């Protein structure tokens, strides 16, 4: 199942998309290719911005979806980008022609094929560069790197406070007022300490605080369930842990959805 949070994008992804669209639009308005220099600068800027924002949603979310499928089909990234942007330029062309007619009624009727190739020369290099940069800076780690390591032993301080019957493998910590409940495969136990102190004592054990009352070891997560914008983690012992909205985007970027 696709990770729609990554494909549709969170708030930061939309800010990037909007900023990039505005920057590209202004760049082409100033560059004035293909005879556009005959238009006054103000008209060029307005037209380029209108075209950019009219087509923004037709390019980036579908392109992220194409890359998602491409990753799972093990297709070369550049191949998916070139083919995807070439195909997506068709609906962009179909939207752009009426936008130009609306904003410039006196302009001569354009040849759709010529418009398609004109738009493709602008979309293809910019789109390839944008998607490749975004994926390298912000994408989750590849699936091969997401194999959860065996849980590391918990730090001595926390172990010393736990009953020996619980073993040494910490699956999760749950804050309960001034106490923290330590969950292990063998059961759970309340300890008189704050959640933040228990998390600090975990040392190098890989995990995330997914809720103000929960910390979870990454290696303990058996499944991630999405219900709309809400996420729930299922641990190896069957325990279900809620994920706050603030933590949801963080664990998506960290690749926890790839299970």
Helices and strands as residue ranges (DSSP letters): H 4-8, H 11-31, G 36-38, H 41-72, H 77-103, H 112-138, G 143-145, H 156-161, G 164-166, E 170-176, E 179-184, E 187-191, H 195-200, E 207-211, E 214-217, G 218-220, E 221-227, E 230-235, E 240-243, H 245-253
